[in-house]
Amino acid sequence: MSNAITEIDNTDLVFIFGYNPADSHPIVANHVINAKRNGAKIIVCDPRKIETARIADMHIALKNGSNIALLNAIGHVIIEEDLYDKSFVASRSEGFEEYRKIVEGYTPESVEEITGVSAGDPRLRPDVCQRQIRRHPVGHGRHPILRGVETVRSLTSLAILTGNLGKPSVGVNPVRGQNNVQGACDMGALPDTYPGYQYVKFPENREKFAKARGVESLPAHTGYRISELPHRAAHGEVRAAYIMGEDPLQTDAELSAVRKAFDDLELVIVRDIFMTKTASAADVILPSTSWGRARRRVYRSGPRLPALL
């Protein structure tokens, strides 16, 4: 997230994309209501008429799975109508020409059938597209959805296109779905980054962390993503799993594939405080402590560091 949740109160417009704060994060929903009371416009982009759509000034009911097409159409209109922030794009971004080439074919007419949003819909007028992003705000959307990562990247491209990053109360905020996911990612619990989102692929990062860890070198290749586990396990490329803070046999989107992966693994170690479904399938179970019994930081969704517990 590029903003603290409290910054929602002071934004001019909240663009909620593929996210239902009233159900998923009631505290976020309260701040959206505060923004509405302070005069902000609310735009909801969701196939369903979610709870937040009841207070929205605009509800765009696009078809399921058409997120990227709609966002690219908005980008197309902003560029074609010369509404983008040229100075910000030139000084703070890379790849603008490549992005322009990608969205140039996404006219409102060409995506009409894909998105279910008519090309003549007043919500795709240039001034409205500009208002959706340019006055913008805090665009909330969650990433554990179909093509969720690509959706967040598209929203980020629109924020950069209009100069809405790195300023108070404007940005892109994919809201986390589980406790302390933000903290885990910040600390490098990702297959391709070290702490602070410093990429493994860059030699200078590998050298820095090798020195900090007291070793001669670190591998240049990145790790596997959890979504790759079934395939890698079936081909013997992953033979063991050490799992903590996760219950994939309960929460994964493709449970049958994960069950098959567990059968293919030679060793499954689970560290947990509960006998979860995943723990019940483990070869070895290790004890753990809850957050209240350990001296640790639990990161909030917003980019603010809480006091040490």
Wavefront OBJ file of the C-alpha trace (Angstrom):
o trace
v 0.000 0.000 0.000
v 1.226 3.475 -0.844
v -0.924 5.247 1.754
v -2.008 4.970 5.355
v -5.658 3.997 5.728
v -6.396 7.247 7.590
v -5.425 9.221 4.471
v -8.672 8.083 2.849
v -10.506 10.649 4.984
v -8.853 13.546 3.141
v -8.976 12.384 -0.462
v -11.126 13.933 -3.187
v -12.166 10.666 -4.753
v -12.083 6.988 -3.811
v -11.919 4.514 -6.703
v -12.825 1.074 -5.317
v -11.943 -1.656 -7.788
v -12.796 -5.319 -7.210
v -12.961 -4.890 -3.457
v -15.739 -4.902 -0.870
v -14.446 -3.021 2.197
v -17.700 -3.360 4.128
v -17.250 -7.141 4.223
v -13.468 -7.507 4.052
v -12.135 -4.563 6.073
v -14.842 -2.693 8.039
v -12.292 -0.180 9.362
v -11.414 0.774 5.774
v -15.145 1.072 5.045
v -15.492 3.527 7.943
v -12.784 5.736 6.426
v -14.521 5.591 3.032
v -17.675 6.837 4.763
v -15.624 9.611 6.406
v -14.304 10.637 2.991
v -17.859 10.720 1.642
v -18.932 12.963 4.526
v -15.972 15.231 3.771
v -17.156 15.692 0.192
v -15.245 12.970 -1.679
v -16.736 11.236 -4.701
v -16.973 7.444 -4.545
v -16.620 5.255 -7.650
v -17.170 1.512 -7.317
v -16.090 -0.842 -10.078
v -17.494 -4.311 -9.384
v -19.790 -6.794 -11.166
v -21.938 -6.886 -8.018
v -23.791 -4.106 -6.292
v -21.699 -4.404 -3.167
v -22.491 -2.654 0.100
v -20.197 0.301 -0.665
v -21.958 0.821 -4.003
v -24.983 2.032 -2.043
v -23.148 5.238 -1.131
v -21.237 5.503 -4.418
v -21.669 8.380 -6.844
v -20.932 5.955 -9.677
v -21.134 2.164 -9.967
v -19.500 0.513 -12.990
v -20.831 -3.056 -13.210
v -18.249 -4.586 -15.522
v -18.281 -8.263 -16.492
v -16.305 -10.791 -14.481
v -12.703 -11.125 -15.662
v -12.661 -7.903 -17.691
v -10.631 -5.775 -15.249
v -7.591 -5.284 -17.479
v -9.637 -4.437 -20.566
v -11.541 -1.692 -18.739
v -8.435 -0.204 -17.106
v -6.584 -0.216 -20.427
v -9.550 1.555 -22.033
v -9.378 4.253 -19.342
v -5.629 4.583 -19.977
v -6.290 4.819 -23.709
v -8.785 7.665 -23.244
v -6.482 9.589 -20.892
v -3.568 9.409 -23.350
v -5.612 10.073 -26.485
v -7.251 13.106 -24.910
v -3.862 14.368 -23.665
v -4.956 14.295 -20.031
v -1.876 12.621 -18.556
v 0.779 14.301 -16.421
v 3.655 14.611 -18.904
v 6.127 16.004 -16.389
v 5.518 13.246 -13.832
v 5.625 10.502 -16.462
v 8.890 11.831 -17.915
v 10.676 12.270 -14.589
v 9.280 9.448 -12.454
v 8.568 6.504 -14.744
v 9.931 4.178 -17.401
v 8.262 2.386 -20.301
v 5.660 4.995 -21.238
v 5.928 4.331 -24.973
v 5.530 0.593 -24.402
v 2.449 1.280 -22.279
v 1.050 3.597 -24.948
v 1.423 0.839 -27.550
v -0.361 -1.643 -25.301
v -3.403 0.544 -24.638
v -3.709 2.141 -28.076
v -5.858 -0.780 -29.242
v -8.126 -0.629 -26.203
v -10.649 1.890 -27.427
v -13.936 2.006 -25.510
v -15.586 0.563 -28.625
v -13.198 -2.394 -28.838
v -13.719 -3.465 -25.212
v -17.464 -2.859 -25.119
v -18.407 -6.527 -25.539
v -15.633 -7.728 -23.208
v -16.466 -5.410 -20.307
v -20.194 -4.940 -20.729
v -19.642 -1.181 -20.471
v -21.038 0.630 -23.502
v -18.630 2.811 -25.480
v -21.281 5.513 -25.328
v -21.537 5.236 -21.568
v -21.000 8.707 -20.064
v -18.685 7.098 -17.509
v -16.096 6.632 -20.275
v -16.152 10.266 -21.366
v -12.672 11.829 -21.296
v -13.496 14.188 -18.455
v -14.916 11.373 -16.351
v -11.893 9.132 -16.996
v -9.665 12.006 -15.995
v -11.677 12.522 -12.826
v -11.605 8.810 -11.992
v -7.819 8.832 -11.885
v -6.450 12.358 -12.017
v -8.119 13.804 -8.924
v -7.415 10.540 -7.361
v -6.980 9.300 -4.596
v -6.922 6.064 -3.015
v -7.765 3.241 -5.412
v -8.456 0.127 -3.404
v -8.459 -3.347 -4.856
v -7.408 -6.737 -3.584
v -4.942 -8.888 -5.408
v -6.123 -12.449 -4.562
v -8.611 -12.326 -7.471
v -8.495 -13.530 -11.047
v -5.571 -11.714 -12.697
v -5.257 -9.755 -9.454
v -1.556 -8.911 -9.798
v -2.091 -7.628 -13.338
v -5.060 -5.564 -12.117
v -2.942 -3.891 -9.430
v -0.215 -3.192 -12.003
v -2.779 -1.626 -14.343
v -4.131 0.567 -11.553
v -0.574 1.585 -10.696
v 0.081 2.501 -14.340
v -2.962 4.782 -14.275
v -1.781 6.395 -11.035
v 1.651 7.053 -12.563
v 0.051 8.259 -15.779
v -1.769 10.957 -13.855
v 0.958 11.773 -11.335
v -0.851 10.307 -8.378
v 1.847 8.545 -6.398
v 4.113 9.754 -3.613
v 1.714 12.423 -2.401
v -0.602 12.610 0.612
v -3.986 10.922 0.139
v -3.273 9.727 -3.406
v -1.986 6.346 -4.485
v -2.799 2.707 -5.116
v -3.596 0.442 -2.212
v -4.100 -3.289 -2.741
v -5.504 -4.184 0.649
v -4.058 -7.250 2.351
v -6.295 -10.186 3.134
v -4.533 -11.764 6.123
v -2.905 -10.566 9.323
v 0.693 -9.332 8.911
v 0.980 -10.239 5.225
v 2.346 -6.723 4.763
v 5.026 -7.323 7.377
v 6.005 -10.696 5.928
v 6.414 -9.213 2.452
v 8.304 -6.195 3.792
v 10.746 -8.591 5.445
v 11.395 -10.526 2.246
v 9.019 -13.500 2.524
v 8.725 -13.506 -1.263
v 10.518 -15.720 -3.801
v 12.190 -12.895 -5.693
v 13.042 -10.188 -3.156
v 15.102 -9.549 -0.045
v 13.780 -7.364 2.818
v 12.584 -3.993 1.599
v 11.547 -5.394 -1.813
v 15.147 -5.417 -3.068
v 15.197 -7.792 -6.022
v 17.350 -10.923 -6.034
v 18.109 -10.463 -9.740
v 20.332 -7.425 -9.119
v 23.979 -8.349 -8.288
v 24.452 -5.367 -5.982
v 21.560 -6.585 -3.803
v 22.953 -10.110 -3.617
v 26.368 -8.768 -2.638
v 24.893 -6.531 0.060
v 22.825 -9.269 1.681
v 25.609 -11.843 1.378
v 27.860 -9.496 3.348
v 25.143 -8.842 5.928
v 24.584 -12.581 6.377
v 28.268 -13.413 6.544
v 28.429 -15.660 3.472
v 30.494 -15.437 0.297
v 27.590 -15.306 -2.125
v 23.850 -15.833 -2.539
v 22.033 -17.639 -5.400
v 21.167 -15.533 -8.428
v 18.018 -17.509 -9.204
v 14.691 -16.720 -7.569
v 12.611 -19.165 -5.578
v 9.349 -20.815 -6.548
v 5.956 -19.256 -5.951
v 3.398 -21.171 -3.900
v 1.176 -21.457 -6.972
v 3.959 -23.486 -8.600
v 4.062 -26.078 -5.806
v 1.773 -28.701 -7.413
v 3.702 -28.693 -10.685
v 7.148 -28.611 -9.066
v 6.270 -31.361 -6.588
v 4.872 -33.600 -9.330
v 8.162 -33.304 -11.242
v 10.383 -33.825 -8.207
v 11.744 -30.270 -8.264
v 10.355 -29.636 -4.761
v 10.711 -32.573 -2.380
v 9.923 -31.004 0.995
v 7.893 -28.130 2.422
v 8.290 -26.168 5.673
v 5.020 -24.348 6.332
v 4.293 -21.733 9.001
v 1.617 -19.076 9.296
v -0.355 -20.648 6.468
v -3.016 -23.313 5.999
v -2.934 -24.092 2.264
v -5.149 -27.187 2.603
v -7.866 -24.857 3.898
v -7.342 -21.570 2.073
v -5.770 -22.310 -1.309
v -7.947 -21.664 -4.354
v -7.106 -25.072 -5.899
v -7.392 -27.495 -3.000
v -7.318 -30.671 -5.101
v -3.993 -29.633 -6.662
v -2.513 -28.836 -3.234
v -3.648 -32.196 -1.824
v -1.970 -33.932 -4.773
v 1.207 -31.896 -4.154
v 1.290 -32.999 -0.502
v 1.073 -36.617 -1.636
v 4.009 -36.034 -3.997
v 6.236 -34.406 -1.359
v 8.651 -36.596 0.578
v 8.523 -34.437 3.715
v 6.012 -31.881 5.026
v 6.887 -29.900 8.170
v 4.276 -27.600 9.717
v 4.893 -25.092 12.507
v 1.627 -23.858 13.996
v -0.239 -23.237 17.244
v -3.358 -25.076 16.019
v -4.032 -28.476 14.483
v -5.008 -27.030 11.112
v -5.953 -29.137 8.113
v -2.436 -28.666 6.807
v -0.919 -29.675 10.143
v -3.033 -32.829 10.190
v -1.415 -33.859 6.887
v 2.155 -33.111 8.016
v 4.935 -35.600 8.639
v 6.385 -33.384 11.381
v 4.603 -30.764 13.517
v 6.688 -28.166 15.362
v 5.395 -25.931 18.180
v 5.027 -22.184 17.788
v 3.846 -19.156 19.781
v 1.021 -16.750 19.154
v 1.640 -13.069 18.491
v 0.776 -12.212 22.085
v 3.574 -14.368 23.503
v 6.447 -13.159 21.359
v 8.332 -9.880 21.070
v 7.677 -8.962 17.464
v 6.205 -6.351 15.201
v 2.865 -6.842 13.476
v 2.652 -4.563 10.461
v -0.564 -2.830 9.558
v -1.907 -2.818 6.004
v -0.906 0.816 5.661
v 2.811 1.666 5.455
v 3.202 2.678 9.075
v 5.310 0.817 11.609
v 3.558 0.174 14.941
v 5.269 0.167 18.314
v 7.283 -2.899 19.274
v 5.134 -5.348 21.244
l 1 2 3 4 5 6 7 8 9 10 11 12 13 14 15 16 17 18 19 20 21 22 23 24 25 26 27 28 29 30 31 32 33 34 35 36 37 38 39 40 41 42 43 44 45 46 47 48 49 50 51 52 53 54 55 56 57 58 59 60 61 62 63 64 65 66 67 68 69 70 71 72 73 74 75 76 77 78 79 80 81 82 83 84 85 86 87 88 89 90 91 92 93 94 95 96 97 98 99 100 101 102 103 104 105 106 107 108 109 110 111 112 113 114 115 116 117 118 119 120 121 122 123 124 125 126 127 128 129 130 131 132 133 134 135 136 137 138 139 140 141 142 143 144 145 146 147 148 149 150 151 152 153 154 155 156 157 158 159 160 161 162 163 164 165 166 167 168 169 170 171 172 173 174 175 176 177 178 179 180 181 182 183 184 185 186 187 188 189 190 191 192 193 194 195 196 197 198 199 200 201 202 203 204 205 206 207 208 209 210 211 212 213 214 215 216 217 218 219 220 221 222 223 224 225 226 227 228 229 230 231 232 233 234 235 236 237 238 239 240 241 242 243 244 245 246 247 248 249 250 251 252 253 254 255 256 257 258 259 260 261 262 263 264 265 266 267 268 269 270 271 272 273 274 275 276 277 278 279 280 281 282 283 284 285 286 287 288 289 290 291 292 293 294 295 296 297 298 299 300 301 302 303 304 305 306 307 308 309
